[in-house]
Amino acid sequence: MGRMIILGSGSAAGVPTISAGWGNCNPENPKNRRSRAGVYVEIGDTKILIDTSADLRNQLIDNHIEHIDAVLYTHTHADHTAGIDDLRAMTYHHSTPLNVYATAAHMQNLHERFAYVFNDYTGSDATHRPLLKMNIIRYRETFRIGDIEILPLEFAGHPMPTTGFLLNRGKILLVPDYKYILPETMAVLEKFDVDVLIMPLTNIDACPYHAGMEDDMRYIKQINPQKVFFTHMSQYCDYDAVEAMSAPNMHPANDGLIIDL
Ligand SMILES: [Zn+2]
């Protein structure tokens, strides 16, 4: 039916980080080398990206992804957006702009920082047409891109809300960077049987900006998915250590991990 690729399994600085190195991660394990977080999903004939990480170009080349139908944004922190310009290389041969989807607040922020990708320069130079087309989404309002049905849900992030995506009525739940799950979001999630849950685990211990392992475990119990993959992991999350702390249906992700759907 489809597949998903974890393009990047790292948090904002990647692993190793420029100044803090490998932290608690074993440098001998190649699964601990992590680029910035992003996901590719292919269901039926439809291919989408979730976020455009700072490492997008290498991720697309390494995973042989040459075409996508749309991009969904979880929020606008640099690690999730800084690769936006690499979408140009995917749209060179398109006659229409690529559709990107985000909440109004996130879209406004994207536009402030990367106005040139949305602006219309049509006229004498046909190569200067807009590269991306904005589509505003609202929490708890389902929309569809080809074969993928998408329900955006609000999470408490830092400092602004972040957007999670429930795809095809529970086939995949992608939880974004979050501090806690809002009760109204959990009330929606409890109505679905989730197959695959992609869950951030920035640090084992919670910090003022991100939830930790204890929070993840509490929420996983409530959501009760079949399989869980942890992502957005910092240098404090060694692959084998996370695996050892997890139940049999939970695993740390790694860059390039393919999940069959
Ligand atoms: Zn992040």
Residues whose N, C-alpha, C, O or C-beta is under 5 A from the ligand:
A	BS01	ZN	A12 D79 D177
